[in-house]
Amino acid sequence: MAFNINLGYYRFYRFDFLVENKYVHFLMQDKPFETPILFIIFNRPDTEQLVFNEIRKIRPRHLFVVADGPRAEKIGEREKCEVSRNIINQVDWDCEVHKNFSDSNMGCGRRCSSGVSWFFDNVEAGIILEDDCVPDQSFFYYAEELLERYKDNEKIMFISGGNFQGGKKRSDGDYYFSRLPHMWGWATWRRVWKKYDFDIKSLPEFLKNRTIEKIFDKKDVQNFWLEKMDGVYTHRVDTWDYQLFETIWSDDGMCVSPNVNLVSNLGFGPGATHTIVGSPTVSNVPLRSISLPLTHPSEILVSKEADDFDAIEYMKNTKIKNFLKKVGLFDLVRNIYRNYL
């Protein structure tokens, strides 16, 4: 067993154990985690408890919590929302807890976007976790280091925690650069979020400038993302994330993605709002730890191979969902779950 103490930038103890000829490590923090964390919750106390357990281990000094309100027509949802909110009462460390709880239901799009806006009204930079996105402990330090490293680099606009590359490494460092912001555990700065527009009013200019062609080479990929953004623009889709895609792409921005998966989305299933179905490369992807301190890529260059790979996975999931809708199973399964289970 190897043991070392690092009380500098990371403020944690690291323990290394030799198991079957491989070193396995875990981190035990010495001081509270200073980077603010936003935790977005609703009505899923089972997964919310799992996410909270990881937040509790990191002992953030500043925890912000956003909660949507129950839907009046959903029997039992008020009780589930109350259980979810009570999880926050488990905070038992030195922590400033800030709550933004809605009495009525605002919907996924408005609640998440307004919650993130409230967060960045109060902090310059921070980490965001939704109620079904369970992080590895190293994710927090990864995000913290990169928030500091790229805080003044206007081109870097987003830090992702997810990796869906199926084991393929996309740079000579511990992370690579991408055009795609993965929202399942992420971090960014106020300087980025202030450009965000929920109503995506700049989409006509985005289309006029043919910006999507500068981001992706393949026509089917271009059309896929344009259709997603049009769904938001025409209010056919209740979400908040495609707006941020457009914000980053309009600004010719880049995202950072780890070369291993640091956040696992456990929320796939009929109880979810959008992630009803998923392929093995995106849903419940096993967690890995990232080496600390980070090894940085030798150059800031977008991996088109990685982005094409991710786009195919996005499109695959959409095809599965569309097929279920076509045969009448998608809404049937979701409604049975939401109304009777």
Secondary structure, DSSP 8 states (H G I E B T S, - for coil): -EEEEE-SSS-EEEEEEEETTEEEEEEEESS-B-S-EEEEESS-HHHHHHHHHHHHHH-BSEEEEEE----TTSTTHHHHHHHHHHGGGG--SS-EEEEEE-SS---HHHHHHHHHHHHHHH-SEEEEEETTEEE-HHHHHHHHHHHHHTTT-TTEEEEE----STT---SSSSEEEES----SSEEEEHHHHTT--TT-TTHHHHHHTTTHHHH---HHHHHHHHHHHHHHHTT-S--SHHHHHHHHHHTT-EEEEESS--EEE---STTSSS-S---TTTTT-------SS----SS--B-HHHHHHHHHHHHHHHHHHHHHHHTT-HHHHHHHHHHH-
